[in-house]
Amino acid sequence: MRSTRAALIAATAITLAACQDETPTSLGADLLPPQPLTIELELPWSQFGSNLAVFGGYSRPSRMREGVVAKAYADTLNANTLVRFASYPASASVRDSDGTLRTDTNISFFGGYFVAFFDTLASTNTGPVTLQFGAVQTAWHPPSATWTSAIDTVGDRRAWPEPGGGPITPMVTIDWNPTVADSVQFFLDSAQVATWSDPTDPTTGARLELLTDGARLRVVGGALRLNTRSSINPDTVPILTAQAQQVTFIYDVTAAPPADGMRVGGAPAWRTVLDVAVPAQLTGPPALCAAVGCPFTLQPRHVSYAALGLRTRQPEVAFQPTDSVRLDVRPVLARSALPKSPLGTSLVPDPAGLLVGPALFGAQAGSLVEVPITNYVRAILSGPDPAGRPPPTTIAILSSNEPSSFTFAEFFGPGGPNEPVLKLVLTVSPPMELQ
Amino acid sequence: MTKRAAIVPLVCLLLGAGPLGAQSIFSSAGIGLPVEGLDGRARALGSFGIGLQGPMLSPTDPAASARFPLPSGVIVAQPSWVDLTEQGSPDHRYFQGTRFPLLGLAYPAFQGVVTVYLTSVFDQGFDGERPVNVVLGGVTVPATDRFTQDGSVSQLAVGYARRLDARTAVGISLARYSGRVDRNLTRDYGTSTGIGRVEPYVSAGSWRYSGEAVTGGVATDLFGSVRIAASATWSSDLRADATSGTEGSDRTYSVPLQLRLGASSVLTPGLTVSASAVRADWSSTGANIGAGSSAGTVLGFGAGIELSRARLLGREAPLRFGYRRVGLPFAIGTEDAHERVFAGGLALILNQSNGVVLATVDLGVENGKRSGGTFTEDFWRGTVSLRLAGF
């Protein structure tokens, strides 16, 4: 019996030893079907695009939670940054005379400073500029404030007494040199600090403005540092922070929609919308016809790569990007509802969007930017989904976060040598046959 | 024990194993590599499964089942390990796989024995790669074509065998071909395209096989110790119908008449010799297969000896040795391909009653070489079969 069992185990082991199947792999290529053909096509606008339109006004600057200051930049642009601070801290942790850390709720503030942080790469100045910091005197509404309107909400529209957020109570003027630091401090006395102690007051707020002509600065953050007097240990001066609760910027130039181009980005943001059609049959080029015959019916699997080819152009200097632009492409789900149509999920493979350098909208304007939309083109060729819904044939080109920058990108529109193209990489082969 | 103890591991094997594992690069030639539904005993004897002593469940010897006194069944597992080389290339490719080439049942009825076989006929699995260069964005970049073929042709046969007298038996079986093959070519552009992600291209097709075959055979005992058997298989065309969604066309392959002859003789008590031969002219199929393959006439011969009184671990364990050489119907390129093996094996009789074997495991181990054109395969092939009777 024992030997029988051993024999069976041995037989089982022999068989199991090769149970992990490994398919024979050919050493040569002769046994494989004929090579597929990979071919690149570039469809002109007339063969794939139509109904291009540019829409603006998406989102609002306050959502960026950063600021812009400019003074006669490009002889046109003036911009100020407005800040409303959060409630001041109500307590501080202080060590008493015994060295024990205690919470002191009986604190007072006797001055401090406002610190502003700048993006030195995105700012246009290379030398010192003069900045002014002051207190807003007028009731204002951060989400709706513009250069001319302090409040612009339903049923309540109030203009600034002076366009640009004025008048203000000037507090500190200081020079900032980007080669020395990426931040600047505006020192304040006790009375000035007390100005913003009540964030529920609609007039509370601070304005940061640029006094030097010809520059545009990107303000990426700011906070109010408070010198604090403790009742527990008067010799200790804790510095507490009141964060910028709401930040926005207002500017005096209104960009007109481009008549002959495409625009993406800005704050509020611009979107470019266009209809896309992909030819279902191809009659060329000759290499394609020689390989698979023409007319050739294009199927989704034949599209290995598809991209919108866009040529950059320089926008108005005031809005010219000084930092990278991230592009996104999304299907427009209800074209008739534009400009308020909902959008589908992003078609760009990188969730962060397609990164385009700022130089392409300046010195290198005219460069080709390819926005990949392979899966979208495949979906168009696939036709209706299992539920019978046709694929959306309208797409919107937008910035990956709206708004992501005060500046915007522009591309040449249809009707010229730099018009958009649809680039396709197709892979085709005769039908798979049995030997 | 012992039948239940024997069945359990074999069933586990069947459940645990995947689909048929491909076992040769010659699976890529023509309509594949022939797979013979032979048990461990026939393999160990270098036989083509015809003309062996005793009752036998062999699709190629339909008359042999007439001698089963009890309901019987056989199941066969066949692992193999292959080393593939190509002339002029120092590279070696190693692969392995297990297949189950035969499941057979015999049941005495209608004054004879009714048989059912499920057998493999052709193995078609293989894959390959081809590096290519493509131009993307004006720049030449590398890409890879990957091809996978997965499939096989199998046969379900129902037969009947009957003894005409004490020495002679005849048998016939009707079979239907079935099976499927999937062919898939993928061009993979990799990640270094220069233009971002380029989706792979896939061209694929699937075909289902169908067809019919009839096998007839006769076996007779001469001089009390010599058995001679012959069989012939006629097949309709093997049809490959493209499945829905497959752009490729249907195909039809002519399958030639296959003739087999086998004999065995008990020279002395405990010593049996056997020999068998096959012939089939596949030339006419050559017109139906791809340009990369060729078809020719298959001639095969095998011989072996069996030491039936050998013992192992105190049990009766017949020892077997054999040799055979057979041409392959399809070759890669234009040169003929063939396979030759040296074989050995033994039987482990698990249970017997009154001289009737009720359960036995037959083991066959073959070391062989397949060659044709520029390809050579050195392989080890094991065959494990379990035969049960009286259930």
Boltz contact constraints between the chains, C-beta under 6 A:
constraints:
  - contact:
      token1: [A, 3]
      token2: [B, 313]
      max_distance: 6.0
  - contact:
      token1: [A, 3]
      token2: [B, 315]
      max_distance: 6.0
  - contact:
      token1: [A, 4]
      token2: [B, 1]
      max_distance: 6.0
  - contact:
      token1: [A, 4]
      token2: [B, 2]
      max_distance: 6.0
  - contact:
      token1: [A, 4]
      token2: [B, 350]
      max_distance: 6.0
  - contact:
      token1: [A, 7]
      token2: [B, 348]
      max_distance: 6.0
  - contact:
      token1: [A, 8]
      token2: [B, 9]
      max_distance: 6.0
  - contact:
      token1: [A, 11]
      token2: [B, 361]
      max_distance: 6.0
  - contact:
      token1: [A, 11]
      token2: [B, 384]
      max_distance: 6.0
  - contact:
      token1: [A, 12]
      token2: [B, 9]
      max_distance: 6.0
  - contact:
      token1: [A, 14]
      token2: [B, 382]
      max_distance: 6.0
  - contact:
      token1: [A, 15]
      token2: [B, 13]
      max_distance: 6.0
  - contact:
      token1: [A, 15]
      token2: [B, 77]
      max_distance: 6.0
  - contact:
      token1: [A, 15]
      token2: [B, 79]
      max_distance: 6.0
  - contact:
      token1: [A, 15]
      token2: [B, 98]
      max_distance: 6.0
  - contact:
      token1: [A, 15]
      token2: [B, 384]
      max_distance: 6.0
  - contact:
      token1: [A, 17]
      token2: [B, 79]
      max_distance: 6.0
  - contact:
      token1: [A, 18]
      token2: [B, 79]
      max_distance: 6.0
  - contact:
      token1: [A, 18]
      token2: [B, 96]
      max_distance: 6.0
  - contact:
      token1: [A, 18]
      token2: [B, 98]
      max_distance: 6.0
  - contact:
      token1: [A, 19]
      token2: [B, 17]
      max_distance: 6.0
  - contact:
      token1: [A, 19]
      token2: [B, 98]
      max_distance: 6.0
  - contact:
      token1: [A, 21]
      token2: [B, 18]
      max_distance: 6.0
  - contact:
      token1: [A, 21]
      token2: [B, 21]
      max_distance: 6.0
  - contact:
      token1: [A, 21]
      token2: [B, 97]
      max_distance: 6.0
  - contact:
      token1: [A, 22]
      token2: [B, 95]
      max_distance: 6.0
  - contact:
      token1: [A, 22]
      token2: [B, 96]
      max_distance: 6.0
  - contact:
      token1: [A, 23]
      token2: [B, 22]
      max_distance: 6.0
  - contact:
      token1: [A, 23]
      token2: [B, 125]
      max_distance: 6.0
  - contact:
      token1: [A, 23]
      token2: [B, 127]
      max_distance: 6.0
  - contact:
      token1: [A, 24]
      token2: [B, 22]
      max_distance: 6.0
  - contact:
      token1: [A, 24]
      token2: [B, 25]
      max_distance: 6.0
  - contact:
      token1: [A, 24]
      token2: [B, 95]
      max_distance: 6.0
  - contact:
      token1: [A, 24]
      token2: [B, 126]
      max_distance: 6.0
  - contact:
      token1: [A, 25]
      token2: [B, 93]
      max_distance: 6.0
  - contact:
      token1: [A, 25]
      token2: [B, 127]
      max_distance: 6.0
  - contact:
      token1: [A, 26]
      token2: [B, 128]
      max_distance: 6.0
  - contact:
      token1: [A, 27]
      token2: [B, 86]
      max_distance: 6.0
  - contact:
      token1: [A, 27]
      token2: [B, 89]
      max_distance: 6.0
  - contact:
      token1: [A, 29]
      token2: [B, 130]
      max_distance: 6.0
  - contact:
      token1: [A, 30]
      token2: [B, 292]
      max_distance: 6.0
  - contact:
      token1: [A, 31]
      token2: [B, 28]
      max_distance: 6.0
  - contact:
      token1: [A, 31]
      token2: [B, 128]
      max_distance: 6.0
  - contact:
      token1: [A, 31]
      token2: [B, 292]
      max_distance: 6.0
  - contact:
      token1: [A, 32]
      token2: [B, 128]
      max_distance: 6.0
  - contact:
      token1: [A, 32]
      token2: [B, 130]
      max_distance: 6.0
  - contact:
      token1: [A, 32]
      token2: [B, 147]
      max_distance: 6.0
  - contact:
      token1: [A, 33]
      token2: [B, 185]
      max_distance: 6.0
  - contact:
      token1: [A, 36]
      token2: [B, 187]
      max_distance: 6.0
  - contact:
      token1: [A, 36]
      token2: [B, 201]
      max_distance: 6.0
  - contact:
      token1: [A, 38]
      token2: [B, 134]
      max_distance: 6.0
  - contact:
      token1: [A, 301]
      token2: [B, 202]
      max_distance: 6.0
  - contact:
      token1: [A, 304]
      token2: [B, 198]
      max_distance: 6.0
  - contact:
      token1: [A, 304]
      token2: [B, 199]
      max_distance: 6.0
  - contact:
      token1: [A, 304]
      token2: [B, 201]
      max_distance: 6.0
  - contact:
      token1: [A, 305]
      token2: [B, 198]
      max_distance: 6.0
  - contact:
      token1: [A, 349]
      token2: [B, 197]
      max_distance: 6.0
  - contact:
      token1: [A, 372]
      token2: [B, 196]
      max_distance: 6.0
  - contact:
      token1: [A, 374]
      token2: [B, 199]
      max_distance: 6.0
  - contact:
      token1: [A, 427]
      token2: [B, 187]
      max_distance: 6.0
  - contact:
      token1: [A, 427]
      token2: [B, 201]
      max_distance: 6.0
  - contact:
      token1: [A, 429]
      token2: [B, 203]
      max_distance: 6.0
  - contact:
      token1: [A, 431]
      token2: [B, 247]
      max_distance: 6.0
  - contact:
      token1: [A, 431]
      token2: [B, 248]
      max_distance: 6.0
  - contact:
      token1: [A, 432]
      token2: [B, 183]
      max_distance: 6.0
  - contact:
      token1: [A, 432]
      token2: [B, 203]
      max_distance: 6.0
  - contact:
      token1: [A, 432]
      token2: [B, 204]
      max_distance: 6.0
  - contact:
      token1: [A, 432]
      token2: [B, 205]
      max_distance: 6.0
  - contact:
      token1: [A, 432]
      token2: [B, 248]
      max_distance: 6.0
  - contact:
      token1: [A, 433]
      token2: [B, 248]
      max_distance: 6.0
  - contact:
      token1: [A, 434]
      token2: [B, 207]
      max_distance: 6.0
  - contact:
      token1: [A, 434]
      token2: [B, 240]
      max_distance: 6.0
  - contact:
      token1: [A, 434]
      token2: [B, 251]
      max_distance: 6.0
  - contact:
      token1: [A, 435]
      token2: [B, 289]
      max_distance: 6.0
  - contact:
      token1: [A, 435]
      token2: [B, 290]
      max_distance: 6.0
